[in-house]
Structure formats: C-alpha cells, structure tokens
Amino acid sequence: MTSSERTNLIAVGADGSASSTAAVAFAAEMAGRRGADLQIVHSLDFAPYGFGGPYMDAGGVYEWVEEGGKKILADAEKTAHDVAPSITVQTDLSIGSSAQWLVDLSETVRWVVIGASGAGKAATALLLGNTAISVTAHAKCPVVVVRGEARDSGPVVVGVDGSETSKRAVACAFEEASFRAAPLVAVHVWSDLGPGLLEDPRAAELLPKSLEEEERVVLAESLAGYQEQYPDVAVERHVYVDNPRARLVEWSKQAQLVVVGSRGRGGFRGMLLGSTSNTLAAESHSPVMVVRPAE
C-alpha cells in the first residue's frame, strides 16, 4: 500500500503511563499540523489477574479492567484535545496484544506513535519497552517512538547511509521539516566502526584520498530532488568518519525529531532492527521516527 492510499490517520497507543501520555500529546500535535485524524487505542490487560483465577469472579475482573481501560482512554482523549482542540479523535478498546494491534493498524494508517516504555512493561537492556520493540520492528508504516524532550524549536535530523531504507527516511525527514518549519540536518557516517578508530592519523593514511569526497557524493545523491520539492527547508550537511549511533544520539540533544531507517547499510536481513535505529529508539534525547523498508 502506497502512502497516498493510506488513511490520513495517526494511531497511538495509550496505557496510562507517563510515556504514553507524552506519546498521545505528540501524536495530537502531529495530527493538528497535518490535518489528520487521531485514533487512540488501549488493550485490556488481564494477565496480572490470571483472567480471574480460581478464586476471583471472572466477570467482575473484566468489568474492573474494562472500567480502568475506559478511564485511560478518556484521559488520553482529553490530553489530545488539550493539545489540538480541532482534531477528530476516536478511541478504541480491545483485548489482546497492544503491539500486535498497532502493527495491524500500521497496514492502513500513515503513522504509529508509541511511548518508549509503558506501565508494567519490562524494559530491555537497551531501556526500550517491549511494545516499542515489537511495533518498531514489524510495523508497515513509519513509527515514532516518543522519548526525551519535546521541543518546538531545533532541527529535524536524519541519518543517511545511501541505502534504500535511508532514502525513505530522507523523504519522511524533508516532509517533517516542512510541516514543522524547521531546518533539516542530514548526517552521513560512512563507517559503522566504533568511536575514533578511523580518526587515528595512522589509519587515515591507509584510506584512499578520494574516499571522503565519494561519501559526500553519496550524501548529495541521497538528498537530490528533495530540496527542489521542499524549497522552504534549509539543509545542513554533516559527514563523519565513524560511530553513527553516537553521532545521532549527540544530535538528538538539540533536535525536534530524529529520523532513521530501521535497517540500512550495515544491517542483516535476519535482524528485526538495525543497530543504529535500535540505539536511537532507546537512547535518543528527542522523539525518533523509525522508517520501515519497502515491502
């Protein structure tokens, strides 16, 4: 399904946690900027109660959990309208996996927004909630993981590596920068090696002299056409030798949004998430948009 065929709808998960409240606020602002509708979803979680167990009334447990879910959705809807009073908001309640529900929705909506972690969700070693990992890994549309500081100023930053998924990320980044009236910072790191390994003068002498210029051409080709399509977006280009994860995390300290592809130059097809996008979604100081490969 192409972007033009998708419903002009943003889906966001709500679970009552502070991170999901931030995600709802971000999604509402995004909907307001784009004239999109907002769908807030909440999955009822009966796991802590064992679906009633042998000593609890299952019907009573359902009513109790359902009542809590409706309260979460009502609070989330209020948050959304406080941020963007004119947007259309629909709320939906269901039983089952919130991650799977959001992945299913991602097949028809334009964007999915989630908090970095949620209520009752065990964090991974990278401090990224289980739902965020699953949705970011399997969604069919761009996913925004809301974390760090929400900023009204600062650039949109995009990671560029010349891959097809990176090119999709560049397209999304230009669109976001235009909607936000923000400059775009394009960051190209031409080695996946760790910090400083290629900055040693002895290593630099072993590299072809033309390599840096070739990598600048990769960046220029990745941006080609978009500056004509979005003449309102001022573009700043940065080329680094190595350490893409640390470079983008550092840029996230001043960004409104960081945009990355979920699997780029250094990724293996068996991996659900590229290491750069995984790191950004877990450690960024600003919200991160992860753009999925084309089907």
Stockholm file with secondary structure:
# STOCKHOLM 1.0

chainA/1-295         MTSSERTNLIAVGADGSASSTAAVAFAAEMAGRRGADLQIVHSLDFAPYGFGGPYMDAGGVYEWVEEGGKKILADAEKTAHDVAPSITVQTDLSIGSSAQWLVDLSETVRWVVIGASGAGKAATALLLGNTAISVTAHAKCPVVVVRGEARDSGPVVVGVDGSETSKRAVACAFEEASFRAAPLVAVHVWSDLGPGLLEDPRAAELLPKSLEEEERVVLAESLAGYQEQYPDVAVERHVYVDNPRARLVEWSKQAQLVVVGSRGRGGFRGMLLGSTSNTLAAESHSPVMVVRPAE
#=GR chainA/1-295 SS CCGGGSEEEEEEECCSSHHHHHHHHHHHHHHHHHTCEEEEEEEECCGGGGGGTTTSCHHHHHHHHHHHHHHHHHHHHHHHHHHCTTSCEEEEEEESCHHHHHHHHTTTEEEEEEESSCTTCCBCTTSCBHHHHHHHHHCSSCEEEECSCCCSSSCEEEEECSSHHHHHHHHHHHHHHHHHTCCEEEEEECCCSCTTTTTSHHHHTTSCTTHHHHHHHHHHHHHTTHHHHCTTCCEEEEEESSCHHHHHHHHTTTCSEEEEESSCTTCCTTCSSCHHHHHHHHHCSSCEEEECCCC
#=GC SS_cons         CCGGGSEEEEEEECCSSHHHHHHHHHHHHHHHHHTCEEEEEEEECCGGGGGGTTTSCHHHHHHHHHHHHHHHHHHHHHHHHHHCTTSCEEEEEEESCHHHHHHHHTTTEEEEEEESSCTTCCBCTTSCBHHHHHHHHHCSSCEEEECSCCCSSSCEEEEECSSHHHHHHHHHHHHHHHHHTCCEEEEEECCCSCTTTTTSHHHHTTSCTTHHHHHHHHHHHHHTTHHHHCTTCCEEEEEESSCHHHHHHHHTTTCSEEEEESSCTTCCTTCSSCHHHHHHHHHCSSCEEEECCCC
//
